[in-house]
Amino acid sequence: MITIIAGTNRPGSNTAQVARAVEACYRRRGVAAQVVDLGLLPAAAFAPESYAEKPEALRPFTEAVLQSAGVVVVTPEYNGSFPGALKYFIDLLKFPESFQGRPVAFVGLSSGQWGALRAVEQLQQIFAYRNAHLLPERVFLPGIREVLDGAGQFKDGELAQRLEAQAEAFVRFIQQVTGRDLTAPGGYARRYVPKLGVCSWSLQPETPEALVEKLEATGVQRIQLWLDPLREKPAVWGKAPELLARAGVTVVSGMFGCVGEDYTTLESIRRTGGVVPDHTWEQNWANIQENARLARALGIPYVAFHAGFLPHNPRAAEFGKLVERLRRIAELFGEAGITLGLETGQESAATLREFLGHLGCGNVGVNFDPANMILYDQGNPVFALRVLGPWVKQCHLKDATRTLQPGTWGEEVPLGTGQVNWRGFFQTLAEIGFEGNLCIEREAGQQRVADIITARRLVESLP
Ligand SMILES: Cc1cc2nc3c(=O)[nH]c(=O)nc-3n(C[C@H](O)[C@H](O)[C@H](O)COP(=O)(O)O)c2cc1C
């Protein structure tokens, strides 16, 4: 895995955009890569005590460096140097093993004309002092405010070409100095093929017969079942469990939605999503109790849902209210021996992890969806997976491209055509010891069966 450090914590930095462009260079080469954005460093990391005792929330950051085959440092130029946050991060890394013999490449950017030349040379001094192997091909990107299009794409093909050439050189360099070929088969995805399933709602079936037929066409015999239709239309859907069983389909998990959700815009879903709004809570609670009874009767061990936007501040009244509601739901499902997964995306992985820590319910974890991290613009999905590692109970396999306009949705696209680095994703699943199910989800487009087949084939064919 290549770990790309976006070397500043300035919100909305151009560095983060360039880091994404660098990641795309490795993705195009079929190389596992992740972006570690220093803007996501936990506040606890900045306490002076961190030199002696590393806060738990810092661990995914330091591990991302320690477990990498090579590191690309993307640095902006701040006052003729690199940002203090980057040096502080370097100083928190475990030494000597974070640096010793590790291949490192550098990309510099600035609004001025030097493209962070000094910043990169100062970094080279530090990494050389710590005995890292430095890639000679450095990339400098001057006048950065004029050359990016807002989504990490370069208007100038020549600059993009420099990053491509560096990625090419770095993969070769890593092989030369460490003997590791990052394009060779890793075999990580293969071990998860038997764990594949399909989300029933993605197939948009009108009847359980149609669900069985469409599922058969996908070549997958495991599903995550949408429970609401069974609750709302028992006359039509009551026979679903029996039909699925007869067709040899295993229901690996369930899902339920909440009433009153409006997915029109990011703002509307923020107001209406999950169990957060008060005016829909009573109805939602009634439905949830019914869903829990259904899941128990069907013997479903795991159920996922969107909790809604989690408040960031533990002292806010909203925070306590949501914790109280979720504990009630967790207890209800816990009594039925069912694990719950909160869908990811609305908030950063770090916020969700912190929230789950506060919640403190043993049967509540995460339903990790890499595409949602991109759709909601909440950070790099591969690194987010590492941050949430121990909490991840099930994954959705879905892909997406990031929005060009902050505050709007990105676009959901067929698996393998978006911005999820799938090799990095499966490698990270293996590294965090994930053993749950992976359900293919497709919520856009008019050819769901075909897209789900594409997704299955991609997972089956990943090296
Ligand atoms: C604290 C600070 C100091 C900066 N100093 C320089 C500088 O010395 N030379 C330069 O060309 N640009 C300088 N810049 C502009 C950055 O190069 C510019 O913001 C660029 O977008 C990269 O930084 P970013 O990732 O924070 O966006 C500075 C920016 C900040 C925030």
The ligand as a MOL file (V3000), in Angstrom:
LIG
                    3D

  0  0  0     0  0            999 V3000
M  V30 BEGIN CTAB
M  V30 COUNTS 31 33 0 0 0
M  V30 BEGIN ATOM
M  V30 1 C 0.5870 29.9950 6.6370 0
M  V30 2 C 0.7900 30.0690 5.1440 0
M  V30 3 C 2.0020 30.4620 4.6410 0
M  V30 4 C 2.2050 30.4890 3.2580 0
M  V30 5 N 3.4380 30.8260 2.7540 0
M  V30 6 C 3.6680 30.7400 1.4320 0
M  V30 7 C 4.9780 30.9460 0.8930 0
M  V30 8 O 5.9200 31.1700 1.5920 0
M  V30 9 N 5.1300 30.8440 -0.4490 0
M  V30 10 C 4.1020 30.5660 -1.2980 0
M  V30 11 O 4.2940 30.4790 -2.4990 0
M  V30 12 N 2.8500 30.3570 -0.8070 0
M  V30 13 C 2.6120 30.4280 0.5260 0
M  V30 14 N 1.3600 30.1820 1.0250 0
M  V30 15 C 0.2870 29.8580 0.1010 0
M  V30 16 C 0.1710 28.3490 -0.1120 0
M  V30 17 O 1.2440 27.8950 -0.8820 0
M  V30 18 C -1.1650 28.1220 -0.7970 0
M  V30 19 O -2.1810 28.3040 0.1780 0
M  V30 20 C -1.3440 26.8250 -1.5160 0
M  V30 21 O -2.7100 26.7090 -1.8440 0
M  V30 22 C -0.9390 25.5590 -0.7950 0
M  V30 23 O -1.4180 25.5190 0.5090 0
M  V30 24 P -2.7840 24.8010 0.9580 0
M  V30 25 O -2.5960 23.3440 0.7890 0
M  V30 26 O -2.9520 25.2080 2.3750 0
M  V30 27 O -3.8780 25.2960 0.0770 0
M  V30 28 C 1.1470 30.1760 2.3800 0
M  V30 29 C -0.0840 29.7930 2.9320 0
M  V30 30 C -0.2710 29.7200 4.2940 0
M  V30 31 C -1.6020 29.2670 4.8360 0
M  V30 END ATOM
M  V30 BEGIN BOND
M  V30 1 1 1 2
M  V30 2 1 2 3
M  V30 3 2 2 30
M  V30 4 2 3 4
M  V30 5 1 4 5
M  V30 6 1 4 28
M  V30 7 2 5 6
M  V30 8 1 6 7
M  V30 9 1 6 13
M  V30 10 2 7 8
M  V30 11 1 7 9
M  V30 12 1 9 10
M  V30 13 2 10 11
M  V30 14 1 10 12
M  V30 15 2 12 13
M  V30 16 1 13 14
M  V30 17 1 14 15
M  V30 18 1 14 28
M  V30 19 1 15 16
M  V30 20 1 16 17
M  V30 21 1 16 18
M  V30 22 1 18 19
M  V30 23 1 18 20
M  V30 24 1 20 21
M  V30 25 1 20 22
M  V30 26 1 22 23
M  V30 27 1 23 24
M  V30 28 2 24 25
M  V30 29 1 24 26
M  V30 30 1 24 27
M  V30 31 2 28 29
M  V30 32 1 29 30
M  V30 33 1 30 31
M  V30 END BOND
M  V30 END CTAB
M  END
